[in-house]
Amino acid sequence: MSKTALIIADMLNDFIDPNGALFVEPSRDIIPFVVKKAQETRDQGGVVIFVCDAHDPNDREFEQFGAHAMEGTWGSEIIPEIPFLPGDHRTDKTRYNALYNTDLEAFLRQGGATQTELVGVVTSICVLFTSVGLLDRGFPCRVYRDGVADFDPEAHAFALKHMQKLGVEVV
């Protein structure tokens, strides 16, 4: 892996497809940006990492958000518009922070990542918690405004502002 890693959060059928369990309506608008950023990252020798909800049927998160992205289902699959290519990496997660109880930190360290970039959904949940988790572990993090979306416009705006205050580069 080169020194830059693009982390794509939860661009899954259950969030991005209108028939998904937790459809994030503005998410359709960010697909072209995410596709372009993924290809740019690959072209520049970086690695693309998909972090994906993959819940078990009794996940406690369902108390808040209802059942979604259950492991092995259509809902937990990466949307077809964003190709998963050889050299890409997938990390399945069960919490908001993609570093919690996953292989993501080890993968970044083994590859020598010195810069992380983050796109995907949901800005005020998984993007926020993962970006701060990256900073906490010493990985500089950049979040692209054009590459993130949220259910709630106010929460989206707050999350971007909050990340920036905490040291995330928001561009």
N, C-alpha and C positions, 0 to 999 in steps of 0.2 A: 504494500500500500504506500502511496505517496504521503506527503505530510498533510494533505487536505482530505477531509471526509465529509461528504454530503449525507446528512441524516434526513430521511424522508419519513415523517411520522404519520402512521395510520391512514395512508391513502388506500383505504380498503373499501370493498363494496358496501359494507354496512354504514359507512360514513359518507361516501361519495356518490353512490348510485341512488337515484330518487326512490327506489324500492327498498333501500337499506333500512335497517332497524333504527339507526340514529342519523338520518340524513342531515348533513350540514349544507344547507342550500347554497351559500356562497362558495362552497368548495369546488363546484364545477368551474368557476372562473379562474382558479389557480392552476388547473391542470396544465395548460400550455406552458406556464412559467416553470412548473416543476419538471416537466419533460425536457425543456430547454436546459435547465440548470443541471439535470442529471447527465445529459449528453455532454455539456461543457466540462463537467467534472471528470467524466471518463476520458474525454479528449485531452485533458490536461494531465492525465496520469493519476487522478485522484480515485477514490473509491466511493461507491454509492452504497449506502446502508439503509435498508428498509426496516424500520422498527414497527412492529405490528401487534396490535391486540390479538391475543389468542387465549380466550378465557375458557375455564371449565364450566360446566353447567351450574355449579353452585357458587360461583364467584360472588364475593360480597359487594363488588362494585354494582351488581345488578339491582341492589336495593336502592341505589341512587339513580341509575340510568336505564334500568331495564336490561333484559338480555340482548347482547350484541356481540358480534365478532367472536363467536364460540369457535374454539380450536377445531380445525378440520372442516369447517362449513364454508359455504359460498361467501358469507359475510366477512370472514377473516382473510379472504383472498385479496391480493393486490389488484387494483383496478387494471383492466387490460390496456388502457391508454398509456400507462407508464410501464414500459417493458422492464422485466427483471432479466438482466443479461449475465452471461458468464463473467465472473469477476466481482459481481455485486454480492452483497451479504445481507442475509435476513436475520433479524433478532426478534424472536417472539417475546412479548411482555404481558404482564397481567396487572400492572400498576401504571399510574400516570407518568412516573419518572422511568424512562426507558433504561436507566442504569440499575434500577432496583432488581436484584436477583436475576440478572441476565448476563450474557457474555459480552455485552457492548464495551464496557471499560477495558477488559482484557484484550478484545479485538483492536481497539484504538491504540492501546499501549504497544501491543506486539507489532503493529504496523507503523509505529512511530508518528502517529498523527500529532501535529502541532497546531492545527486549526480545524475547527468543526464548523459546519454550516448546517442550518436547520430550516426545513420547510415542512408543510403538512397541516394536519388538523389535530386537535382543536387548540387554537392559540392560547386560550385562557386555562387550558388543562394540560394536555400532554406536551405541547410545545413549551409552555412556561416552566413546568416542573423539570423537563429534560434539560432545557437550557441552563437552568440554575444548577442542576446536578452536574452538568459538564463543567461549569465554572468551579464548583466545589471541589472537583477532582483535578483541577489545573488545566483544563482544556479551554482555550479561548473559543468563544462561540459567537457566530454571526447568524442572525435571523433575518430573512428577507420578507419585507412587508407584502410584496407581491406574491409570495409563496406560502402564505398562511391564511387560514380562514377559521371562523368561529360561528356558533349558533347565534350568539348575541353580540351585536355591534359594540355595545358599551363595554362588555367584558373583553372583547378583542382589543379595543383601544386602551383599556386599562392594562391589560397584559403586556402589550408592546411597550407602554410607558414604564411599567414596573420592571420588566426585563432590562430595559435600558438603564434605569436607576441602579440596578444590581450589578451592572457591568457587562451585560450582553450588548454586542454591537448590533443595533437594529438599523437596517438599510433599506 
